[in-house]
């Protein structure tokens, strides 16, 4: 697929901007589309002078058209942290439904391959652990998190409908907690929140008792896995995440170590429907893509902390 023209929706977001960089670095042309609801121009402004990069400010929940050839569409537009999608519930549902429909229509018209950024949240609060792609999930559709979970589940169904009915070459990636440079300090994700608090010398806010688990994948590993999947001949879904599982309290301790912080941990009530455990089974990714993460949590946190300190002046 290298040397192609690729559309990245959500291209000014945290993960989307890293994808744009990686695609350009391997020789692709990139059209980044973002309405800047949660994305930031600062994430891609260094690419504005690069050959082959175009930025379009547009909401993909409305009609999407890109002139000229398009060889791949990567649909990464969506609020992606609980704080963001709880503040933007209807836009989240719209970008997961209408946005997926519109971008699949673009892929169909252009004869392009389509990669959907789905999520581990389709598994909800899982009753199977670790989570394989064959698990259908345990999601509360009417709870506050349902706006994101169900938008992504609908997106997967829509992508498969276009694959079956129209022959669109679809790839469904289920992404697990990604972190790294360009995470907004105030986006509400646990890694960015802990790092921002530690760098500011503030207490680390832990929701619940901290025993809930997550699996954190550094953004460079995530992007490498996504591009390998884009180029592979498999529809999916495929879990792309780090199978190393950590409690939230273990994460807090790791953040204190890499930042040299002596911040205390304070506890707040657990949000509604917050998953108790989360770890991907990446057997498929290993077999099909020859991919697995390489960056350990301590190293990834150190890189992210260094970026956050430089960007915030902490």
N, C-alpha and C positions, 0 to 999 in steps of 0.2 A: 504493500500500500504506500510505501515511501514515495515522495515526489507527487503527491496528490493535492487536491484542493479540499480542505476540511472546514466545515462549519462547526463551531463550538458555541452552544448556547450556554449562558451563564459564564461567558468567557472572562469577565472581570471579577468573578468570585474567587474564593480561596483556591479550590481545587481546579476550577476552570482555567485560571490564569497560569497555573503550573502546567496544565495540559497544553495550552497555547505555546508556551516556551518550548516544551519538549517536542511538539510537532514541528515548530519552526527549526529547531536545532537539527532535526533529522531530514530536513529538506522539503517539508510540506508547505503549501500556502495555507493561511489560516484566516477565516472570517469569524471574528468573535462578535457574538450578539449578546447584549445585556441591557436590561432596563435600569440597572443600578439601584434596585430596591434594597438589596443586601450586598451587591458587588461594589467595587470601588475602582475608579479610574486609576488610582495610584498603583493598583496591582498590575496594570498593563501599560502604563504610560511609557515605560522604558522600551516597549516594543513598537511604539508608534513610528519610529524611523526605520524599523527593520523591513528588509525586502520581503514581500509576500504577506504582510500583516495588514488586515483591515478591521476596524472597529465600527460596529453599527449599534447605536442606542435604540433599542426596540423591545417591546413586550411581546414575547412569543405566544402569549395567550390570545393575541390577535393574529390575523393572517401573516404568514411568513413567506417571503420570496427572496431569493438570492440570485441575481443575474449571473449568467455564465455557468460553466461546468461545476458540479459538486460531486466529489467522489465518496465523501463520508460525512455523516451528520452525527455529532456527539451531543446528546441532550443532557446538559448538566444544569440547566436553569431551574432553580427552586431555592427558597429559604431552606436551610439545612440544619439549623440548630433549634432546639426546643424554644428558646427565647424568641427567635425570629418567626418561627411558624405559628407560635401562640399569639404573637402580635399581628401576624398577617395570615389569618386562617383561610380567608376566601381566596386571596391571591395564590396561596399555596395549593389549594384544591384546583384552582384554574390552571396553573402552570403544569400540574401533574396530569390534568385531563385534556383541556383545550390545547395547552402547549405541546403535549405529547402528540395529540392528533395533528396539529398544524405542522410540526417538524417531521412526523412520519409522512405526511402528505408531500413535503418538500423532498424527502428521500425517495419516495415513490416516483415523483415526477422527474427527478434527476437520475434515477437508476443508481442511487447511492447506498452504501452500507450504512447501517444505523446502529449506534451504540447508546443504550439507555442507561443512565446512572440511576439504578435502583439502590436499595439500601437494606441493611440488616434489620431495619425497623419493620420490614414486611413479616418478620418472625414474631413481632410483638414481644410479650413477656414469655419467652419460650418454655415449653414443657419438654423439649428435647434438647440435650446438651452433649457435645457442641452441636451447632446447627448445620446440617447438610442441606444442600439445595432441594432435596426431596421433601423436606419438612414444609408443611403448608402454613404454619404459623398459628399464633394465639393472640389475636388483635381485638381490641375493643373499638368497634367502628363509631360509637357515639361518645367516646371519651375525648378529652381535649387533644390528645396526641393523634387521634384518628384522622385529623385533617392532613397530616403528613403521611402516616402509615397507609391510609386508604388511597391517597393520591398516587403513591408509588405502586401499590398493588394494582390499581386501575391502569397505571401506565404500563405495567408488565402485560396485563391482559390486552391492552390496545396494541402494543408492539407485536404480540403473538398473533392477533387478528390480522394485522397488516402483513405479517410473515406468511400466514396460512392463506389469506384471501388474495393477496397481491404479489406474493413472492419477494417481498422486501427482505434483504439480507440483514437480519436483526441480530444484535448481540445484547444480552441483558446481564449487566454487572451488578451484583449485590455488594455494596461498599460498606465496610465496617469502620467505625470511628477513626477518621483520618486527622492528622495534626501536622503542624510544621509552620514555617514562616508564612506570613500573610494572614494567619488567623486573626480576626479582630479581637482585641483584648476584651471587648464588652459583648461578645457574641453569645455568651452564656454556656458554651461548651466547657466541660470540666477541665480540660487541659489548659485552654486559654485563660479561664477564670483563675485557676490555681497559680499559673505562672504570673499573671498580672498582679494578683494579690501578694505573692511572695516577693516580687520585685519592688512592690510599693511598701513592703514591710507591714502589710495588713494580715489579719487572720485569714486562713483558708476556709472557705465556706463549704462544708460537706453536707449534702442532703441525705437524710436517713442516718443509719449508723455506720456507713462507709464499708459495709461488708458486700455490697453489690459489686459485681465484676463487669469489666469491660476489656476489650482487646483493641489496642491502639496501634495503628499502622502509620508509619512516617510517610509523608507525602511523596517523597522520591520513589519509595517502594510502590506506593499506590499507583502512581503514574506509569511506572514501568509495567506493572501488571495490567493496567487498562489498555495500554498500547499493544501489548502482546495479545490481549484478547481481541482487540479491534482487528488485528491482522490474522487471527486464527479462523479456522473453519468450524465454528461451533456456535450454536444459537445461545445456549445457556438455559437457565441462569447459571452464573458462576460466582461463587463467593470470592471476593478479593479483599483480604484483610489479614491481619497478623494473628496467628493462633495463640500467641502468648497472652495469657489471661491474668489480669491484675485486679485486686480490689481497689476501690476508690481511696481507701486509706493508704494502701501501698503506693498508689500514684502520688498522694499528698507527700509521703515521705521521700519519694524519688524527686519531686519538685523541690522540696526543701534542700535536698542534697546538692542538686545541680546549681541552685541559685545561692547556696550558702545562707539560706534564710533560717531564722529562728521563729518564724511565725507559728502561732498556735493554730490548732484546728478547732473550728466552732461548728456546731451541728444545728441543722435546720430540718423541718419536717420534709419527708420524702414527697416529691410531686406525684400526682395521680397517675397510675399506670406505668410508673417508672420500672423498666425491666430489672429483674433481680440478677440476671446473669446474661452474658453475651460472649460467645467465642465461635469463630467460624471453623467449620471443617473445610480445609483447603485442599483436600485430596484431588478434586477435579482440577483446580488451578495448577497443582504440581504436575499432574499427568498430562493435561491438555496443552498447557502453556509453558511448562518447564519453569514455572515461577514460584518463588516464595520470598518473603521479606528478608532483608539483610541487615537493616538498621535496628539495633536494640533500643529499648525504651530510654535508657540513660543517655545514649548518644543523641537520639532524636530530640529529647527534651533539652539537652544542652544547646543544640543548634537552634531550636525554636526560642529558647530563652535569650540567646545572644541576639537574634533578630529582633525580638520584642523589646529588649533593653535598648538597642540602637534606634528603633523606630519611635519609641516613646520617651527616650531620654532618661530612662530609669537607671 
